[in-house]
Amino acid sequence: ALDPAAAIDSVERLLVDCEDSSRLSLRRAPVLSIVIPVYNESTTIQTVIEAVRKLPVDLEMIVVDDGSTDGTREKLLQLQATDEELIVCFQGTNQGKGAALQAGFSRCCGDVVIVQDADLEYDPSDILNVIRPIVEGNCE
């Protein structure tokens, strides 16, 4: 007999382009996509990524560096080296938050997409409360 969970899992596997086309990884499609636009946030980016990783949900995290010049890019490369599921995109020049979000949204594979600012203006622990109405089917 066909195992429905195994069939769904195999169908949900897809290739996701991380930083460049030479780094492709096979991943299971996440439920939640979190896009983090970043510009010169070397002092907070690691804290944000660690806080998002602690959320008790299946997720993909897409960080878009919008031309940082303060060491954020180097820090992201270090974090990506130890977190193979972290998707980092680098924009060559600062194009603004809207362009960074657009770049992140274009890479999302989740059922629900949310933005987390890198400056900790929003507390990552609030994400679950924000998406709760969607998950519970209370949004149309």
C-alpha positions as CSV (number, residue, x, y, z in Angstrom):
1,A,0.0,0.0,0.0
2,L,1.1,3.5,-0.7
3,D,2.2,5.5,2.3
4,P,0.6,9.0,1.8
5,A,3.1,10.8,4.0
6,A,6.1,9.3,2.1
7,A,4.4,10.2,-1.2
8,I,3.7,13.8,-0.1
9,D,7.3,14.1,1.2
10,S,8.8,12.9,-2.1
11,V,6.6,15.3,-4.1
12,E,7.5,18.2,-1.8
13,R,11.2,17.8,-2.4
14,L,12.6,20.5,-4.6
15,L,15.7,22.4,-5.6
16,V,16.2,25.7,-3.9
17,D,18.8,28.2,-5.2
18,C,20.7,29.6,-2.3
19,E,23.3,32.2,-2.9
20,D,24.3,31.3,-6.4
21,S,23.5,28.7,-9.0
22,S,26.5,26.6,-8.1
23,R,25.1,25.9,-4.6
24,L,21.9,23.9,-4.9
25,S,20.5,21.8,-2.1
26,L,17.7,19.3,-1.9
27,R,15.1,20.4,0.7
28,R,11.7,19.5,1.9
29,A,9.3,22.4,1.2
30,P,8.8,24.4,4.4
31,V,5.6,25.6,5.9
32,L,6.8,29.1,6.8
33,S,9.1,31.3,4.9
34,I,10.7,34.1,6.8
35,V,12.3,36.9,4.8
36,I,14.9,39.0,6.6
37,P,16.1,42.1,4.7
38,V,19.4,43.3,6.0
39,Y,21.4,46.5,5.6
40,N,24.4,47.2,8.0
41,E,23.1,45.0,10.9
42,S,26.4,43.3,11.9
43,T,25.5,43.7,15.6
44,T,22.1,42.1,15.5
45,I,22.0,39.7,12.5
46,Q,23.3,36.6,14.4
47,T,20.8,37.2,17.3
48,V,17.9,37.5,14.8
49,I,18.9,34.3,13.0
50,E,19.3,32.4,16.2
51,A,16.0,33.6,17.5
52,V,14.2,32.6,14.3
53,R,15.9,29.1,14.4
54,K,14.3,28.5,17.8
55,L,10.8,28.8,16.5
56,P,9.0,25.4,16.9
57,V,7.8,25.3,13.2
58,D,9.1,24.0,9.9
59,L,10.6,27.0,8.2
60,E,12.9,28.4,5.6
61,M,14.9,31.5,6.4
62,I,15.9,33.8,3.6
63,V,18.3,36.6,4.4
64,V,18.8,39.3,1.8
65,D,21.8,41.5,2.3
66,D,21.2,44.8,0.6
67,G,24.8,45.9,0.0
68,S,26.0,46.1,3.6
69,T,29.4,47.7,4.2
70,D,29.8,47.2,8.0
71,G,30.8,43.5,8.1
72,T,27.3,42.1,7.9
73,R,28.1,40.3,4.6
74,E,31.1,38.6,6.2
75,K,29.1,37.6,9.2
76,L,26.4,36.1,7.0
77,L,29.0,34.1,5.1
78,Q,30.2,32.7,8.4
79,L,26.7,31.8,9.6
80,Q,25.8,30.2,6.3
81,A,28.9,28.0,6.5
82,T,27.6,26.5,9.7
83,D,23.9,26.5,8.8
84,E,23.4,24.8,5.5
85,E,19.6,25.5,5.6
86,L,20.2,29.3,5.8
87,I,19.5,30.9,2.4
88,V,21.5,34.1,2.0
89,C,21.2,36.4,-1.0
90,F,23.6,39.2,-1.6
91,Q,22.7,42.3,-3.6
92,G,25.7,44.1,-5.1
93,T,24.5,47.6,-4.1
94,N,22.0,49.1,-1.7
95,Q,18.7,49.1,-3.5
96,G,16.4,49.7,-0.5
97,K,14.2,47.6,1.7
98,G,11.6,47.0,-1.0
99,A,14.1,45.6,-3.5
100,A,15.5,43.3,-0.7
101,L,12.0,42.1,0.1
102,Q,11.2,41.5,-3.5
103,A,14.4,39.4,-3.9
104,G,13.5,37.4,-0.8
105,F,9.9,36.8,-1.8
106,S,11.1,35.5,-5.2
107,R,12.9,32.7,-3.4
108,C,10.1,31.7,-0.9
109,C,8.7,28.2,-1.1
110,G,6.6,28.2,2.1
111,D,2.8,28.3,2.5
112,V,3.0,31.4,4.7
113,V,5.5,34.3,4.2
114,I,6.4,36.8,6.9
115,V,9.0,39.5,7.2
116,Q,11.4,39.8,10.1
117,D,13.5,42.9,10.3
118,A,17.2,42.4,11.2
119,D,17.3,45.3,13.7
120,L,15.0,43.4,16.2
121,E,12.3,46.0,15.8
122,Y,10.0,43.0,15.8
123,D,10.5,40.2,18.3
124,P,10.9,36.9,16.4
125,S,8.9,35.1,19.2
126,D,5.8,37.1,18.1
127,I,5.8,35.4,14.7
128,L,3.7,32.5,16.0
129,N,1.0,34.8,17.2
130,V,1.0,36.7,13.9
131,I,0.6,33.6,11.8
132,R,-1.9,31.8,14.2
133,P,-5.0,33.1,12.4
134,I,-3.7,31.9,9.1
135,V,-2.7,28.4,10.4
136,E,-6.1,28.1,12.2
137,G,-8.0,29.0,9.0
138,N,-9.4,32.2,10.3
139,C,-8.2,34.3,7.4
140,E,-9.7,34.5,3.9
